[in-house]
Amino acid sequence: MGISIASIVLVSIFASMGVHAALNAQASAELKRRQQEADDLAAGITETTYVEETEPISESTMIVPMVAPSDETAPVMYGDGDSTQPSSTTEETTETLEESTTTQETTAATTTTAAPTTTTTAGFNETPYYTTVYASQNLNLRSGPGVEYDVVRMLNAGDGIDVIAQTDTGWYKTYSGNYVLSRYTQTSRPTTATTAAATTAAQPTAAQTTASSSSGGGDISGMTYYGTCTITFYGPQPRGDGTYSTTTATGTTCSQGRTCAADWSIFPAGTTIYVANDPLGGDGYYTVEDKGGAVKGSHIDIYADNGESFSTTSREVYIVN
C-alpha cells in the first residue's frame, strides 16, 4: 500500500517535471522566435535605410536650368518646364533691349546727320551748303548754274537769298532750285549807300545814252513802238566736254551787239528790234536769232561775250519795219 502511494507520487513528480520541461522548452522556443523576429525586423530597417541613402536621384526629380545657347536674352528654361524668369532677369533683359534700341537709334541718327557727299550733275559738282547771302548788285536768278540757262527773274541789290548748295563752277543753288553767281553776293546785308551805288551802276551812263542817241540807230521814225521790255543778258553756253557753244536756235553764231533771244510768238525769229539807250552802248539794233524757255512775253535776252557781268534792266523797245 505504501509502495503504491509512493509510486503514484513519483509518477506525479516525474510527470510534473516533464510538463515543466516542456513548458520551458516551448517558452524558450517562443523567446527565440520573437528574438529572431526582432533581429529580422532590425535587419530589414537597416537594409531599407541603406538602399534609400545610396539610391541615385531620378532624373525626373532633378531641377536643371537649360539656357538657350545662341540667344543671351532668351528666358531660362527649367527642367520642370517652367520658363518664368526671376523679375531681376526680366528687368535686365528689358534694359538690354532698350540699350540696344537706343544704340541703333543713335547709329541711325549719326548716319542721317553725316556730312553729305558731293553730287555730280550735268558736268559740275554740287556740294550741300546752307546759308543766307545777299545780292551785292542787281542779279539774275537763273534756272541753272550757267549764263546759258534762262533768267527766272531779277534780284535787286540787297535781296536775301537762301542757299542750299554750291557748285564748283562758282554758283549758289537757292532754296527754290534756281542759281545765282556767288561772286555777286555777300554774307552781310548791303548798306543803303552800297545798294544805291549798285543800282546806279546797273543803269546806262550819260555817255552811253548820248552815244546811243547820236548813233545811226537813234532815229525811230518808221518803227513800231512795242513798249517797255525786261532786258537780260546771256553768254556762251558750256558743253559737256568743257568747251562753249555760241550757236543760236536759228543756226547762226552769236554776236555781241547783234544777237538777242525773244519770245517768238511776239518777236518771230529774224525780227529786227531797236532797244533805246542800248545797255551795251551800241547802236541799239538787234536781230532775234535765239530763244529760251524763260524768255516769255515782254522780255529781251541780249547776247554778250561776258553776259553774266551785266545786270537785269528795262528799256523801250521798237520793231523795225
Salt bridges, closest charged atoms under 4 A:
GLU30 OE2 - ARG33 NH2 2.19
GLU30 OE2 - ARG34 NE 3.06
GLU37 OE2 - ARG33 NH1 2.52
GLU126 OE2 - LYS173 NZ 3.53
GLU289 OE2 - ARG258 NE 3.12
GLU308 OE2 - ARG183 NH2 3.26
